[in-house]
């Protein structure tokens, strides 16, 4: 059986031969062609039996249980010993997913506690296993270290203007000050100071001319002032480009070792959900959907297809974050203000820790590397006050202190940061040179296959997700039918009600019922309900977006018989117009015209579709 390290060596050798083959002739070329065939043969040989399959079926709990027991008795022995305990952990999670869909399902695994507890979990040994697999790369470490040292020195250096630049800036500044004096003189030419119209007009033309010259000079001064920063960045870019080929070779070797083809990666990436809100936000910062999916495909391929699914959504977060690691459905990424390929790969890599082996290995890496058991605030380790006081990390000579960050739930930044460095060749090379142990760990895990237990867990989660989707589709159908029935006959008509209000009543609406800054505009009435459109804060997302505000005000004035003005309380909605009409019907027939209560009790929570279905059934006698 070809070990992971040998496979990487063969892939690397194959890439080297392909690069040099066009420049070789004669006998040497025939020798290389023969070697290419040999390597391809070695890589394609089925060098050993696959681990015993582990089939799961939510419709056959007892059959799944038997498969699990058979696997724990025999199949798991084919998994590398350091990973067996974590493979077992994935199996237990898979079993819990399977039986969760069956009412009163017995917890049969607890009848086999000895078998289940047979394999121990050791984070350090798991780390050593993957590290040994990935520690096979030959590269010019000396060159990387030399460039790294220069980069660190250059990055910490405060750039200074050259003597020539200082002299030129001085000359331009003097010229600029002279223009400012002439501009002030031109401004003093006015009737108050006894000047004629022709003199004023001539001075005005001169002022405009001087202002244009001054603007040009100011721009030149700024460009000279910023030149030192541009020169510094150019030097940094040049140094990074010097080591880029080393990093690109590292990336190419890992990509070529993947079992996932480019076509498979593209298919997976195109199947992932990116919400419209996320697409629009990322488009505004210059990250187009096509580019996102291309980068997702590249990630999927280099990581060997280890992710099950990803949803990219938007909630206006300032910092990008990953949520729902290991969940059945909500394996999500929420972009922040800055989001590109590097950040995308960072957040996608967090979801690799759904694999118990990956999570254990990253923790084993931190335990091995930490200076002591104490955790330190990231503020103290980095000098960056933007970190919260509760953000802590182990101390070590990591590439960046953030790699050592510690979370209460055991997730880490090891995979996120390590795979982030693979998103471009310059950073990949720096990881090889500055932390070869981390690079070996990343390489070892990426080219390894998921354990059968983890594959079973993903299969169980996919089955559970499919069942949930069937129920959701059924609920959506019922919701659409309920909305159609509730909205039938509700017509919102502009009856001139708002224009007929007194100015006092209009002010009361925008001071107490509706936010004045919402840009609300009255669009019509139905049975005493007054509907406005504008921008309002959503209860579900807590974000301001286009929607509707509805008040119940059947009168043409807010003035009561006792001389006091009654200000109606409004309800905010962010649904389509048919749902707005349905909300009016629900308010009238089930909430005694309390539209505000409808906005938060019915439409203001994530389960609003179920609420609407229930109220439709109540209003129409159980026939929604």
Helices and strands as residue ranges (DSSP letters): H 4-21, H 26-44, H 61-73, G 75-78, G 81-83, H 84-100, G 108-112, H 113-116, H 123-134, H 141-156, H 163-187, G 191-193, H 197-256, H 262-271, E 273-274, H 276-284, H 289-302, E 311-313, E 321-323, E 332-334, H 341-350, G 351-354, H 356-369, E 375-377, H 378-382, E 392-394, G 401-404, E 405-406, H 414-421, H 425-434, H 436-446, H 452-487, H 503-508, I 509-513, G 516-518, E 521-526, E 529-537, E 544-552, E 571-573, H 577-590, H 595-597, I 598-602, H 608-619
